[in-house]
Amino acid sequence: MTVFRRLAHKPWIWSWIAALVVWFATIMVTGGASTLGLSQAALTFAAFSIIVGVGQMFVITLGPGNIDLSVPATMTLAGTVALKLMNVDNSLILPGLLVAVLIGVAVGIGNFALIKALRIPPIIATLSMSFIVQSAAIWTNRGIRIKPPAILADFMTSSTFGVPNVALIALAISVLAWVLLEKSVYGRWISAIGQSMPAARMSGIPVDGTRFVTYLFCAVLASVAGYLLACFSGGAALNMGSEYLLMSIAVVVIGGTAVAGGDSNVPGIWGASLFMFLVVSMLNTYGIGAGIRLIMTGFIIICVIMLAGGRRSSMR
């Protein structure tokens, strides 16, 4: 009982409980016939939400007002430019990844430059940057859909010991994020900034440098996600990142990260990402129409957030 009580005190547990409930409700319809397929699909498609969600989580941890709206455009530009550079050539896989990362670095620098130099709110700065980046993606794409290198495409759509490779990549990124947040000085810095920026400055924390690195990290993860998504889906499209704007924010909130800042939650990102995919799968399995499906998805998300929020409030 002690173990269960300790788990109940973890904010991330509610996203996992919600995901398991939805998973069970879905396989009940099929009598368990699609259990493996559903689980692998959930891990595969949730992986992209996890990668961008981790980056968004770092930014949101910085405190109220900090958010990155340039994530979808960064994904699109990185995926488009990387595929054009690789041009179906297996020998250019690593250079393609490097270019995608450099695009993320450039976007991250641009985001923080707007925030710091012009002293405008992050939501406005990153939204403005998203228009610039999306315009660059449109100019670069020009309606051409280039396929990824065969080796990379096969790797992205394959599994290792039954676990999708893209999920393993997301796991590696999540472990890195957890180490940064829980075991490094940088993690303590962003938590302190999220709790009180003036107090963080007074204690000697390099606030501007920490915020800069955080926005840089978020943009790089978005570009990596765009690179992986383009290779997984067989090409880059101009709308490939659009669904990850709200998704990257939703998985952070549902996963138990404090929107007010100062508190992050890596395990919750996984539970929330799996939950978001499984909700749609469950409603599709039950044959519910698109309009009602969207309403029910929103209602279910609100219920999970209220449950987790109520549990956290009662523990104070």
VEXTOR-25027 format. One record per residue (C-alpha): residue in one letter; residue number from 1; x negated, z negated, y. Coordinates in steps of 0.02 Angstrom, whole numbers. Last residue first. Layout:
BEGIN
{aa:A, i:NUM, c1:X, c3:Z, c2:Y}
...
! end
This chain:
BEGIN
{aa:R, i:316, c1:29, c3:14, c2:1032}
{aa:M, i:315, c1:75, c3:61, c2:852}
{aa:S, i:314, c1:256, c3:99, c2:898}
{aa:S, i:313, c1:199, c3:232, c2:1023}
{aa:R, i:312, c1:93, c3:322, c2:894}
{aa:R, i:311, c1:237, c3:326, c2:769}
{aa:G, i:310, c1:356, c3:392, c2:901}
{aa:G, i:309, c1:235, c3:529, c2:949}
{aa:A, i:308, c1:215, c3:584, c2:769}
{aa:L, i:307, c1:402, c3:588, c2:742}
{aa:M, i:306, c1:436, c3:672, c2:910}
{aa:I, i:305, c1:304, c3:805, c2:876}
{aa:V, i:304, c1:373, c3:840, c2:703}
{aa:C, i:303, c1:552, c3:851, c2:769}
{aa:I, i:302, c1:501, c3:968, c2:911}
{aa:I, i:301, c1:413, c3:1084, c2:787}
{aa:I, i:300, c1:568, c3:1089, c2:677}
{aa:F, i:299, c1:679, c3:1135, c2:825}
{aa:G, i:298, c1:561, c3:1273, c2:882}
{aa:T, i:297, c1:556, c3:1348, c2:708}
{aa:M, i:296, c1:744, c3:1332, c2:694}
{aa:I, i:295, c1:770, c3:1430, c2:855}
{aa:L, i:294, c1:644, c3:1564, c2:804}
{aa:R, i:293, c1:724, c3:1583, c2:632}
{aa:I, i:292, c1:898, c3:1593, c2:709}
{aa:G, i:291, c1:843, c3:1746, c2:808}
{aa:A, i:290, c1:746, c3:1826, c2:665}
{aa:G, i:289, c1:880, c3:1807, c2:532}
{aa:I, i:288, c1:870, c3:1678, c2:391}
{aa:G, i:287, c1:838, c3:1748, c2:217}
{aa:Y, i:286, c1:789, c3:1582, c2:137}
{aa:T, i:285, c1:618, c3:1655, c2:98}
{aa:N, i:284, c1:599, c3:1709, c2:279}
{aa:L, i:283, c1:639, c3:1533, c2:337}
{aa:M, i:282, c1:510, c3:1461, c2:217}
{aa:S, i:281, c1:376, c3:1587, c2:266}
{aa:V, i:280, c1:402, c3:1551, c2:451}
{aa:V, i:279, c1:388, c3:1365, c2:421}
{aa:L, i:278, c1:238, c3:1391, c2:307}
{aa:F, i:277, c1:136, c3:1477, c2:442}
{aa:M, i:276, c1:164, c3:1342, c2:572}
{aa:F, i:275, c1:138, c3:1202, c2:445}
{aa:L, i:274, c1:-29, c3:1272, c2:385}
{aa:S, i:273, c1:-89, c3:1279, c2:566}
{aa:A, i:272, c1:-24, c3:1102, c2:601}
{aa:G, i:271, c1:-106, c3:1026, c2:448}
{aa:W, i:270, c1:-271, c3:1111, c2:484}
{aa:I, i:269, c1:-272, c3:1066, c2:669}
{aa:G, i:268, c1:-227, c3:887, c2:621}
{aa:P, i:267, c1:-390, c3:870, c2:525}
{aa:V, i:266, c1:-487, c3:907, c2:687}
{aa:N, i:265, c1:-403, c3:779, c2:801}
{aa:S, i:264, c1:-455, c3:750, c2:981}
{aa:D, i:263, c1:-428, c3:605, c2:1102}
{aa:G, i:262, c1:-483, c3:596, c2:1283}
{aa:G, i:261, c1:-351, c3:712, c2:1351}
{aa:A, i:260, c1:-171, c3:693, c2:1412}
{aa:V, i:259, c1:-118, c3:817, c2:1279}
{aa:A, i:258, c1:-178, c3:693, c2:1148}
{aa:T, i:257, c1:-224, c3:784, c2:988}
{aa:G, i:256, c1:-99, c3:749, c2:849}
{aa:G, i:255, c1:-97, c3:911, c2:752}
{aa:I, i:254, c1:69, c3:963, c2:829}
{aa:V, i:253, c1:-12, c3:969, c2:1001}
{aa:V, i:252, c1:-170, c3:1061, c2:947}
{aa:V, i:251, c1:-73, c3:1178, c2:831}
{aa:A, i:250, c1:45, c3:1222, c2:974}
{aa:I, i:249, c1:-93, c3:1265, c2:1098}
{aa:S, i:248, c1:-183, c3:1391, c2:989}
{aa:M, i:247, c1:-15, c3:1460, c2:933}
{aa:L, i:246, c1:46, c3:1485, c2:1111}
{aa:L, i:245, c1:-96, c3:1604, c2:1148}
{aa:Y, i:244, c1:-127, c3:1657, c2:968}
{aa:E, i:243, c1:22, c3:1773, c2:957}
{aa:S, i:242, c1:-55, c3:1894, c2:1082}
{aa:G, i:241, c1:-223, c3:1913, c2:996}
{aa:M, i:240, c1:-195, c3:2074, c2:901}
{aa:N, i:239, c1:-95, c3:2155, c2:1041}
{aa:L, i:238, c1:-225, c3:2285, c2:1089}
{aa:A, i:237, c1:-262, c3:2325, c2:907}
{aa:A, i:236, c1:-427, c3:2306, c2:815}
{aa:G, i:235, c1:-448, c3:2372, c2:638}
{aa:G, i:234, c1:-427, c3:2339, c2:453}
{aa:S, i:233, c1:-330, c3:2176, c2:467}
{aa:F, i:232, c1:-472, c3:2066, c2:402}
{aa:C, i:231, c1:-609, c3:2150, c2:504}
{aa:A, i:230, c1:-506, c3:2138, c2:664}
{aa:L, i:229, c1:-461, c3:1958, c2:624}
{aa:L, i:228, c1:-643, c3:1909, c2:594}
{aa:Y, i:227, c1:-705, c3:1983, c2:758}
{aa:G, i:226, c1:-557, c3:1910, c2:853}
{aa:A, i:225, c1:-588, c3:1738, c2:778}
{aa:V, i:224, c1:-771, c3:1750, c2:827}
{aa:S, i:223, c1:-719, c3:1796, c2:1005}
{aa:A, i:222, c1:-599, c3:1649, c2:1013}
{aa:L, i:221, c1:-734, c3:1532, c2:946}
{aa:V, i:220, c1:-853, c3:1595, c2:1081}
{aa:A, i:219, c1:-721, c3:1568, c2:1216}
{aa:C, i:218, c1:-689, c3:1389, c2:1162}
{aa:F, i:217, c1:-875, c3:1348, c2:1154}
{aa:L, i:216, c1:-905, c3:1417, c2:1329}
{aa:Y, i:215, c1:-760, c3:1316, c2:1398}
{aa:T, i:214, c1:-837, c3:1162, c2:1318}
{aa:V, i:213, c1:-1014, c3:1200, c2:1375}
{aa:F, i:212, c1:-954, c3:1216, c2:1556}
{aa:R, i:211, c1:-852, c3:1055, c2:1545}
{aa:T, i:210, c1:-1005, c3:961, c2:1483}
{aa:G, i:209, c1:-1116, c3:1033, c2:1619}
{aa:D, i:208, c1:-990, c3:989, c2:1754}
{aa:V, i:207, c1:-966, c3:811, c2:1691}
{aa:P, i:206, c1:-1149, c3:765, c2:1667}
{aa:I, i:205, c1:-1110, c3:585, c2:1615}
{aa:G, i:204, c1:-1191, c3:458, c2:1733}
{aa:S, i:203, c1:-1067, c3:315, c2:1715}
{aa:M, i:202, c1:-994, c3:352, c2:1887}
{aa:R, i:201, c1:-957, c3:532, c2:1836}
{aa:A, i:200, c1:-867, c3:475, c2:1678}
{aa:A, i:199, c1:-766, c3:349, c2:1779}
{aa:P, i:198, c1:-711, c3:487, c2:1897}
{aa:M, i:197, c1:-665, c3:600, c2:1749}
{aa:S, i:196, c1:-559, c3:469, c2:1660}
{aa:Q, i:195, c1:-499, c3:477, c2:1480}
{aa:G, i:194, c1:-535, c3:662, c2:1460}
{aa:I, i:193, c1:-709, c3:642, c2:1533}
{aa:A, i:192, c1:-745, c3:500, c2:1412}
{aa:S, i:191, c1:-686, c3:604, c2:1265}
{aa:I, i:190, c1:-792, c3:751, c2:1325}
{aa:W, i:189, c1:-946, c3:639, c2:1336}
{aa:R, i:188, c1:-922, c3:553, c2:1169}
{aa:G, i:187, c1:-918, c3:723, c2:1084}
{aa:Y, i:186, c1:-1075, c3:778, c2:1177}
{aa:V, i:185, c1:-1166, c3:621, c2:1121}
{aa:S, i:184, c1:-1141, c3:677, c2:942}
{aa:K, i:183, c1:-1064, c3:605, c2:783}
{aa:E, i:182, c1:-875, c3:613, c2:805}
{aa:L, i:181, c1:-840, c3:764, c2:913}
{aa:L, i:180, c1:-990, c3:872, c2:870}
{aa:V, i:179, c1:-982, c3:825, c2:685}
{aa:W, i:178, c1:-796, c3:863, c2:681}
{aa:A, i:177, c1:-822, c3:1032, c2:765}
{aa:L, i:176, c1:-958, c3:1080, c2:640}
{aa:V, i:175, c1:-844, c3:1028, c2:497}
{aa:S, i:174, c1:-704, c3:1133, c2:572}
{aa:I, i:173, c1:-817, c3:1285, c2:589}
{aa:A, i:172, c1:-866, c3:1271, c2:406}
{aa:L, i:171, c1:-684, c3:1250, c2:356}
{aa:A, i:170, c1:-633, c3:1403, c2:457}
{aa:I, i:169, c1:-766, c3:1505, c2:367}
{aa:L, i:168, c1:-701, c3:1439, c2:200}
{aa:A, i:167, c1:-525, c3:1489, c2:252}
{aa:V, i:166, c1:-587, c3:1666, c2:289}
{aa:N, i:165, c1:-662, c3:1672, c2:115}
{aa:P, i:164, c1:-494, c3:1638, c2:35}
{aa:V, i:163, c1:-505, c3:1497, c2:-95}
{aa:G, i:162, c1:-481, c3:1546, c2:-277}
{aa:F, i:161, c1:-660, c3:1509, c2:-328}
{aa:T, i:160, c1:-718, c3:1620, c2:-184}
{aa:S, i:159, c1:-584, c3:1736, c2:-115}
{aa:S, i:158, c1:-577, c3:1913, c2:-48}
{aa:T, i:157, c1:-495, c3:1994, c2:104}
{aa:M, i:156, c1:-634, c3:1952, c2:226}
{aa:F, i:155, c1:-771, c3:1996, c2:103}
{aa:D, i:154, c1:-696, c3:2166, c2:64}
{aa:A, i:153, c1:-680, c3:2209, c2:249}
{aa:L, i:152, c1:-859, c3:2153, c2:280}
{aa:I, i:151, c1:-928, c3:2260, c2:141}
{aa:A, i:150, c1:-824, c3:2410, c2:193}
{aa:P, i:149, c1:-877, c3:2406, c2:375}
{aa:P, i:148, c1:-725, c3:2383, c2:491}
{aa:K, i:147, c1:-604, c3:2526, c2:526}
{aa:I, i:146, c1:-591, c3:2600, c2:700}
{aa:R, i:145, c1:-421, c3:2611, c2:783}
{aa:I, i:144, c1:-433, c3:2719, c2:939}
{aa:G, i:143, c1:-296, c3:2698, c2:1069}
{aa:R, i:142, c1:-415, c3:2692, c2:1215}
{aa:N, i:141, c1:-499, c3:2535, c2:1144}
{aa:T, i:140, c1:-633, c3:2507, c2:1275}
{aa:W, i:139, c1:-522, c3:2532, c2:1428}
{aa:I, i:138, c1:-385, c3:2425, c2:1351}
{aa:A, i:137, c1:-510, c3:2290, c2:1304}
{aa:A, i:136, c1:-583, c3:2290, c2:1480}
{aa:S, i:135, c1:-407, c3:2271, c2:1551}
{aa:Q, i:134, c1:-379, c3:2126, c2:1430}
{aa:V, i:133, c1:-538, c3:2042, c2:1493}
{aa:I, i:132, c1:-487, c3:2057, c2:1675}
{aa:F, i:131, c1:-310, c3:1998, c2:1643}
{aa:S, i:130, c1:-374, c3:1854, c2:1537}
{aa:M, i:129, c1:-493, c3:1801, c2:1677}
{aa:S, i:128, c1:-345, c3:1776, c2:1794}
{aa:L, i:127, c1:-258, c3:1670, c2:1662}
{aa:T, i:126, c1:-419, c3:1571, c2:1635}
{aa:A, i:125, c1:-433, c3:1531, c2:1821}
{aa:I, i:124, c1:-248, c3:1493, c2:1844}
{aa:I, i:123, c1:-239, c3:1371, c2:1696}
{aa:P, i:122, c1:-409, c3:1300, c2:1744}
{aa:P, i:121, c1:-346, c3:1248, c2:1918}
{aa:I, i:120, c1:-440, c3:1328, c2:2063}
{aa:R, i:119, c1:-600, c3:1260, c2:2139}
{aa:L, i:118, c1:-664, c3:1435, c2:2180}
{aa:A, i:117, c1:-842, c3:1402, c2:2120}
{aa:K, i:116, c1:-802, c3:1277, c2:1983}
{aa:I, i:115, c1:-647, c3:1348, c2:1900}
{aa:L, i:114, c1:-691, c3:1530, c2:1930}
{aa:A, i:113, c1:-869, c3:1503, c2:1866}
{aa:F, i:112, c1:-799, c3:1406, c2:1719}
{aa:N, i:111, c1:-696, c3:1552, c2:1660}
{aa:G, i:110, c1:-830, c3:1682, c2:1693}
{aa:I, i:109, c1:-960, c3:1584, c2:1595}
{aa:G, i:108, c1:-838, c3:1567, c2:1449}
{aa:V, i:107, c1:-796, c3:1753, c2:1458}
{aa:A, i:106, c1:-981, c3:1800, c2:1454}
{aa:V, i:105, c1:-1017, c3:1682, c2:1309}
{aa:G, i:104, c1:-868, c3:1751, c2:1212}
{aa:I, i:103, c1:-930, c3:1928, c2:1241}
{aa:L, i:102, c1:-1101, c3:1871, c2:1180}
{aa:V, i:101, c1:-1021, c3:1805, c2:1020}
{aa:A, i:100, c1:-936, c3:1973, c2:988}
{aa:V, i:99, c1:-1100, c3:2063, c2:1020}
{aa:L, i:98, c1:-1188, c3:1950, c2:894}
{aa:L, i:97, c1:-1053, c3:1981, c2:765}
{aa:G, i:96, c1:-1073, c3:2169, c2:785}
{aa:P, i:95, c1:-1263, c3:2152, c2:773}
{aa:L, i:94, c1:-1236, c3:2056, c2:610}
{aa:I, i:93, c1:-1122, c3:2188, c2:533}
{aa:L, i:92, c1:-1228, c3:2336, c2:590}
{aa:S, i:91, c1:-1303, c3:2381, c2:420}
{aa:N, i:90, c1:-1130, c3:2402, c2:344}
{aa:D, i:89, c1:-1090, c3:2547, c2:461}
{aa:V, i:88, c1:-902, c3:2573, c2:487}
{aa:N, i:87, c1:-932, c3:2604, c2:674}
{aa:M, i:86, c1:-1023, c3:2438, c2:695}
{aa:L, i:85, c1:-1023, c3:2455, c2:885}
{aa:K, i:84, c1:-843, c3:2513, c2:894}
{aa:L, i:83, c1:-790, c3:2372, c2:778}
{aa:A, i:82, c1:-880, c3:2241, c2:884}
{aa:V, i:81, c1:-808, c3:2309, c2:1047}
{aa:T, i:80, c1:-628, c3:2302, c2:984}
{aa:G, i:79, c1:-639, c3:2132, c2:899}
{aa:A, i:78, c1:-724, c3:2050, c2:1048}
{aa:L, i:77, c1:-602, c3:2127, c2:1173}
{aa:T, i:76, c1:-448, c3:2077, c2:1075}
{aa:M, i:75, c1:-505, c3:1899, c2:1038}
{aa:T, i:74, c1:-555, c3:1873, c2:1219}
{aa:A, i:73, c1:-384, c3:1936, c2:1277}
{aa:P, i:72, c1:-294, c3:1814, c2:1162}
{aa:V, i:71, c1:-403, c3:1663, c2:1213}
{aa:S, i:70, c1:-397, c3:1689, c2:1402}
{aa:L, i:69, c1:-265, c3:1554, c2:1426}
{aa:D, i:68, c1:-391, c3:1411, c2:1410}
{aa:I, i:67, c1:-324, c3:1239, c2:1451}
{aa:N, i:66, c1:-381, c3:1091, c2:1556}
{aa:G, i:65, c1:-242, c3:1028, c2:1669}
{aa:P, i:64, c1:-242, c3:852, c2:1599}
{aa:G, i:63, c1:-401, c3:798, c2:1509}
{aa:L, i:62, c1:-561, c3:864, c2:1432}
{aa:T, i:61, c1:-481, c3:849, c2:1260}
{aa:I, i:60, c1:-379, c3:1004, c2:1303}
{aa:V, i:59, c1:-540, c3:1107, c2:1308}
{aa:F, i:58, c1:-603, c3:1043, c2:1141}
{aa:M, i:57, c1:-432, c3:1070, c2:1062}
{aa:Q, i:56, c1:-427, c3:1250, c2:1124}
{aa:G, i:55, c1:-587, c3:1287, c2:1028}
{aa:V, i:54, c1:-521, c3:1204, c2:870}
{aa:G, i:53, c1:-356, c3:1297, c2:888}
{aa:V, i:52, c1:-445, c3:1465, c2:897}
{aa:I, i:51, c1:-527, c3:1434, c2:728}
{aa:I, i:50, c1:-377, c3:1346, c2:651}
{aa:S, i:49, c1:-256, c3:1482, c2:703}
{aa:F, i:48, c1:-368, c3:1611, c2:618}
{aa:A, i:47, c1:-377, c3:1505, c2:460}
{aa:A, i:46, c1:-188, c3:1483, c2:452}
{aa:F, i:45, c1:-170, c3:1663, c2:394}
{aa:T, i:44, c1:-283, c3:1643, c2:244}
{aa:L, i:43, c1:-242, c3:1464, c2:195}
{aa:A, i:42, c1:-55, c3:1501, c2:200}
{aa:A, i:41, c1:-77, c3:1662, c2:102}
{aa:Q, i:40, c1:-176, c3:1571, c2:-31}
{aa:S, i:39, c1:-45, c3:1435, c2:-47}
{aa:L, i:38, c1:99, c3:1559, c2:-51}
{aa:G, i:37, c1:15, c3:1663, c2:-186}
{aa:L, i:36, c1:-25, c3:1511, c2:-292}
{aa:T, i:35, c1:151, c3:1439, c2:-282}
{aa:S, i:34, c1:243, c3:1604, c2:-301}
{aa:A, i:33, c1:330, c3:1569, c2:-467}
{aa:G, i:32, c1:366, c3:1387, c2:-424}
{aa:G, i:31, c1:553, c3:1405, c2:-450}
{aa:T, i:30, c1:561, c3:1537, c2:-314}
{aa:V, i:29, c1:679, c3:1440, c2:-202}
{aa:M, i:28, c1:592, c3:1275, c2:-238}
{aa:I, i:27, c1:428, c3:1356, c2:-185}
{aa:T, i:26, c1:487, c3:1360, c2:-4}
{aa:A, i:25, c1:551, c3:1181, c2:6}
{aa:F, i:24, c1:388, c3:1118, c2:-70}
{aa:W, i:23, c1:283, c3:1210, c2:60}
{aa:V, i:22, c1:397, c3:1147, c2:200}
{aa:V, i:21, c1:378, c3:967, c2:142}
{aa:L, i:20, c1:190, c3:988, c2:120}
{aa:A, i:19, c1:169, c3:1060, c2:295}
{aa:A, i:18, c1:273, c3:920, c2:373}
{aa:I, i:17, c1:170, c3:789, c2:282}
{aa:W, i:16, c1:10, c3:873, c2:342}
{aa:S, i:15, c1:71, c3:878, c2:523}
{aa:W, i:14, c1:120, c3:696, c2:508}
{aa:I, i:13, c1:-49, c3:640, c2:440}
{aa:W, i:12, c1:-142, c3:697, c2:596}
{aa:P, i:11, c1:-86, c3:547, c2:698}
{aa:K, i:10, c1:-174, c3:424, c2:578}
{aa:H, i:9, c1:-84, c3:256, c2:574}
{aa:A, i:8, c1:21, c3:311, c2:426}
{aa:L, i:7, c1:-142, c3:340, c2:331}
{aa:R, i:6, c1:-191, c3:159, c2:355}
{aa:R, i:5, c1:-22, c3:101, c2:294}
{aa:F, i:4, c1:-35, c3:213, c2:142}
{aa:V, i:3, c1:-207, c3:144, c2:98}
{aa:T, i:2, c1:-146, c3:-35, c2:117}
{aa:M, i:1, c1:0, c3:0, c2:0}
! end
